[in-house]
Amino acid sequence: MLPLRAIVNQKPRFIISDLHLGDGRQEGLEDFDHHAAENFVNFFREVAALGGVKVILNGDFIDFPQIQLNEKSASPQRFLGTTEAESTARLQHAMAGHPDEFHALEEFLAREGNELLLITGNHDVDLCWDQTLRTLMQRIGATEENFKTGIAYREGGVYVTHGHQYSDDNQIDVPINFTFNRLNSCWGTLFVEHFFNRIEAQYPLLDNARPMWKAALSALLYEDLLVTGQFAAELLMFVKNFRVPLRDYAISALLGWQPKTRSLREKNVENLVAGVQIDALREKLQALRHQPEFRQGFDATLQDLDNTQWDRLLSGVDSHEQDVQDLLLNGESSHPQSRSFFSSTDNYQQAARCIARYQPAIRVVVMGHTHVGIDAKLLQAEGSGRTFLYFNSGTWVPSYTIPWWKLPRLDDLTDSDLYTPNSGVIRCTGADDTLEVKYVSRWQDVLA
């Protein structure tokens, strides 16, 4: 793991994130196209030649959930991911599909003084497995001297973390569930594996639109797609309770048991659906449940909830649903309906303010995850007048951020002109009082 405080030196530090390397051969699921691959190889060749360079891969280097396996074991419960062997097999697929990129990393580390730091994100939490990480290190010639890994990095006034832990739908507090000997998972990964992977042949850019849950809700409401009963039930749980149940699921998965209650509520799915506040969603679910196969999967998923989770589903605050209702009724509104579900701010900057408050030596906070690059946004540390700079390292795949007030149809998200090509890099030089940090959206500009 990365030490909390590393020895500061004058190595230039380059931060990149959200590359999402996939299988390389499953064209429909591969977001890291040949343009991104060429940029990656050229970037590492150029910075390697500088010598004495640190490159920080700030999460989602590899898109493990989009790498398909011929055989994959069934998870014993919701929000559990792959085994160590399955994660390692997925990595081997990625390495086989992207030989030039992994060779570029190998050449970078072969240059004396260069160092690679890898921070795990929600899409490559698999690298927390010992065997999976060793397989990567062996492929790129990494050693304990030139390669470090962890969930955060702090050095010379800079704090770097991927940021998914501050996202309601991608939060993974503890990477590995040793009770079940599997990865812990999250809503975002559920969306990818149960929904996006199934329809990406028809909508190849869909998972590059953010936030992903909007595309899922749009598909359920408006599109003529095969949406399973299980997925619809899980999306309903997400919409109704958004943050609260995630804690229950995480604790349950972590401890390996499900809390019980004396609740005498009947698990009446009919009443639950009838009580949905979002008119369009309620009507669509009622119509879909006339299909026997859909109804069976939908009802079974909700019946599998324990009593505590069922209680939360029925008694949770409906404000999030009302936010969605407002959105559907006022889709072209020019101002926020609320500061909760569809806030015009984001959790990441709020978390950065908290980090700066409790770590006063930090002058710069860098996150990734959102796919939206940010250069030097001045923020105030929570509870104090001290200011610091916030950066986001963006992405290396084409991306489109759906406006917070908009719920588009999926056909509207197939227009490639909406998606901006990226190769975002943050460069850090100096430390503390001499620290200089700059974000560029094209890697070539960082060396200018």
N, C-alpha and C positions, 0 to 999 in steps of 0.2 A: 504494500500500500504506500501511497505517497506520504512522506513525512509532513507533519503540520507546518513546519517551518524549514525550508531548505536553505542551504548555503547560497547566498546571493552572489552571482557573478555577472559578468558583462556579456554573456552570450545573448545574441538576439533571440527573442522568443516569438514564434509564429503560432497562432491559434486558428485551427480550422475545425469545423464540425458538420455533422449531418450529411455525410457523404452517401450513406445508404447503399453500399455495395451489396448486390444480390447474388444470385446464382451465376449470372453472366451468360447463361444459355437459355434461360426461360424468359424469352423476350417480352412476353406480356407483363411479367412481374418485375422487370428490371428497370429501376429508375436511374441508375448510374450509366448513362449512355456513352457512346464512343467519344463524344465531345468532352464529357466530364472525365473520362479515362485519359484522354490526351492531355487535358489540363493538369490532372493529378501527376502524371509521369513527368511532365515538364516542370511543374512546380518543385517536386522533390529533387529533380536533377539540378535545378538552379540553386536552391537553398543548400543542398549538400555541398556544392562547390564553394560556398562561403566558409565552411569549416567552423567547428565550435558552435553549432546551432542547436537550439531546442525547438522541436515541433510538438505542439500539444494537440492531440486528436480529442476534441471536446465532445465526445458522445456520438452515438449512432454512426460509427464508422462502418459497421456492417449491419444490414437489415435482416437479422435472423428470422423474424416471423414470415418474411416473404420468400424464404428459401424452402422449397417443397421437398419432402422426403418420400421415398417410395413406401416406407412403412413408418408409422408413428404411433406410439402407444397411447391409449386413451387416458386422459387425466382423471384421477379419482374424484375431483371436485372442481368447481368453478374457480377461476383465477389462480390456477396452477399451470406452469409452463412445461418445458421439455426436461428430459433427463440429461445427465452429463454426456452420455454417449450420443444422444440425439443432437445436442448443441454442437458437439465436436464434429459430427457428420455434416451438419449444416455449414460449419466453418470450412470443412474440406471442400464442399461444393463451391463456396465463394472463392477459395484460393485457386481451384481448378478453372473457374470461369473468369478470373481476373489475374492471369499470370503476370502481365506487365506491371500492374499496380503493386503487387506484392514484391516483385523484383525491384521496383523503384524504392520501396521501403528497405529492402535488403541492402541496396547500394548506398542509401542514405546512412544507414547505421555502420556500414563498412568504413566510412570516412571518419578518421580519428577526431574525437571531440564532439561528434554529433550525438544528440540524445532524443529519444522519442518517449513522450509521456502520453499514456492512454487513459482517458476518463470514460467510464462506462455510462451509457444512456439507457433509455427504456427499450430501444431496439437491439442493443448489443449487451444487455445484462448477462447474456450467456457467457461472456468473457470472465465472469466471476467464478466459473468452474475452473478448478485447477488444471484438469486435462485439456480443456479447450484453450486456456491461456497458454499452456506449454506448447500446444500444437502451433499456435500463432508465433510464439517466440522462436521455435525451431525453424519455421519457414522463413522468417526474416532475419535470422542470425542475431537475435536479441540476447543480451546478457543482463545480469543484475546491475552492471555499471552503466549501460547505455539505454536502459528501458525501465520505466516505472509505470505502475497502474494504480488506480484508486477512483474515488468518487468526487474528489475535489483536489485542487492544487493551490498552494499559497506561497508566494515568493516575491520579495522586493516590492510590496505594496499592491500586488495583483492577486485577486482571488478568482479562480476559474471553476465553474461547475456546469454540468449540462443543463440542469434546470427542470427536468421532468418531475422531480420530487415536489415541485410547487404547482403541478398541474393536476386538477381534479381527476381527469380521465387517464393519466399516465403515471400516477404516483406509485412507486415501488419502494417502500421504506426499507425492506430487508430482501436482498436479492435471492437468497436460497432458502427454501423451506426444507430443513433437514428431517422433519417428521416424515414427509412424503418423498424426500430425496429428489425434489424437482425445483425448478425455478418458481418463484412467485411471479404473478402476472398482474395485469391491470385491464381496465376497460379499453384503452387504446389498442392493446395487442389483441383483445377479443374482437374488436372491430376489424382489424387487419385480417385475422385468420378466418373469421366466420363470415365476413362480408366482402371486404375489398379484394381479397385473393380470388373470390368466386366470380367477380364481375369485371375484373380488370382487363380481360380480353376485349370486352365491349367498351369499357371506359378506361383506357390505359393511363390517363393522367389523373384519375380521380383521387388517388391517395396522395397526390402532391398538392391538393387543395387543403387549406387549413381554416378552421378546425375540422377534424375528420367527422365528429359526431353530427355536424350539420349536413354533410353529404349523406350520412346514414339515415337521418330523419327525413331528408328530402326524398330519398329512395322509397322509404316506407309510405310516405304520404302521397307522392305524386307519380311515381314511376311504375311502369309495367315490368317489374323485375320479380324474379323468384326470391322473395324474402321469406326465410323459414320462420316457423312459429317460435323456435328457441331464440333466434336473434331478435325478433320483435318483442318478446317478453323481456329480454335483457335490456333492450333499448328503452322500453317503458320504465323499467326499474331505474335506469340511469336518469331519465328525464324527471321522474317524480321525486327522487331523493338525492340526486346529483352527488353530494359530498357525504352525507351521513352513512349510508350503507357501506361505502368503501372501507371505512374504518372497521366496521363489523367483519367484512370479508377478510381484510388483511389480518386482523387479530385471530379470527377463526383459522385461517390458513397457517398462520405462524405457530399457533399452539396445537394445531392438529385436532381440535374439537369444536363443536358448535354449541354456544350457550343456549340454555333452555329457559322457558318462561312458563308461568301458570296461565298464560292467556287462553281464554276459551273461545276466541274468535274463530269462526268457521272460515276456512280458506276458500271463500266464494269468489271465483274468478269473474263470474258474471257481474257481481256487484262492484268488483274492483274496476273492471273495464267501464261500466256504466258511470262510475264516479270520476273518470278522467276529465280534468278541466279543459283540456285542449280539444275543442270541438272536432276539428279535422282528424286528429289522431284517434279519438274515441270512435268516430264513425267508420274510419278505415279498419280499425281493429275488429269492430263488430261485424263488418262485412267479411273480413278475412276468416273469422272464426266459423263461418258457415262452411268453410272447406275442411273436411275431416282431418286431412294430414296436417294442415296448419294448426287446427284447434288442438290436436293431440300434442304437438310439440310445444305450443304456447302454454297450454294449461299445465303440462307436466313440469315445465321449467319453473313456474310459479309455485306449484305444489311442493317442489323440492326445497323451497326456502324453509328454514326453521321458524319457530314461532316468533322469536325476537325479530328476525328480519321481516316476517310477514306483518307484524305489528307496526314496524317502522314504515313499511310500504303504505299501509292504510292511514297511519296517523301523522305522516311526515307533513311538513309545512308545504302548502301548495303554491308558494310564491314563485318557485321556479317554473311551474306549469303555467302560471299566469304570465310570466315573462314570455314564454313561447307563444301563448295565445295572443299577446300584444304584438309579437313579431309577425304572426301570420295575418293579423288584421291590418297591421300598419307596416307592411314590408318595405315601403319606401320612405319611412320616417327619417328625418335628418338629424334627430337627436336621440340620445339614449332613452330607452323605456325604463331602465333601472340600472343600478350599479351592482347587480348580483350576477345572474346567469349570462347576461349580455353586456357586461360592463365595458366601457370604452377604455378602461385601464387594463392592466394585466397583473396576474399574481407574481410574475417574475420580478418586476421592478419593485413590488412591495417586499418581496423576499430579499432583494438586494439591499433595500434600505435597512432591513433588520440585520443583515450580515454586517453592514457598515457600522451599525450602532454598537454591536457587541465585539467587533474587531477594529478598534480605532486606528490601527496601523494600515488598514486597507484604504487605498486611494482609488482603486479601479476594481469593479466587479464585472466579470464576463460570463455570460450564459449563451447557450445555443437553443436547441429544441424547437423554437418557434418557426425557423426557416426565414426569419425576417432580420436582416442585418441592421444593426444600429451603431452609429458612430458617435461616441462621446456625448451622451445625454447627461446633463447635469442634474443630479438628484440630491436630496437632503437626507442624511441619516435619520432614521426613526428616533424621535424623542430628543433631537439635538439640532443645533444650527449648523453642524459640520456638513460640508458638501463633499461629494465624490462623483466619479464618472462611471456611467453604466454603458456597457457595450454588449452587442449580440453578434456572434460570429457567423450568423446566417446559415447558408447551406451550399452544397455543390450540385444540387439537382434542380431542374426547373420547378418553380413554385408559384403559387397564387394564394393570397390571403383573402378569403371571403369577407366582405365588409361585415362588421358586427351586426348591422341592422338587416342583413339580407339572408334569405333562404332560397337559393337558386334551384332550378330544376337541373337534373344531372346532365341533360343535353347541353345546357349552358356552360357546363364545366369541361366540355370536350374541345373547346376552341383553344388550340395551341398558342394562339396569340395572347391569351390571358397570362400565360406562364412565362416568367422571367428566367432566363438562364443565369446561373450564378457560379462563382468560384470565390466566395468571400474569404478573406484572410484578415486577421488582426495581427499587427506587428507591435511588439513591446521591446523597447530598448531602455537601458538604464535601470535604476531601482530607486524606490522611495522618493527623495527630493529631486532626483534627476530623471524620474520615470517619464517616458514619452510613449504614448499608445495611439495607434491609428488603425481604423477599419477601412478596407477597400472592398468593393464588390467584385473586382477582377484581380486574380492573383498576380497578373503581370505588373499591376500598378504598385504592389507592395515593395517591389525591388527597385522602383524608379528613384 
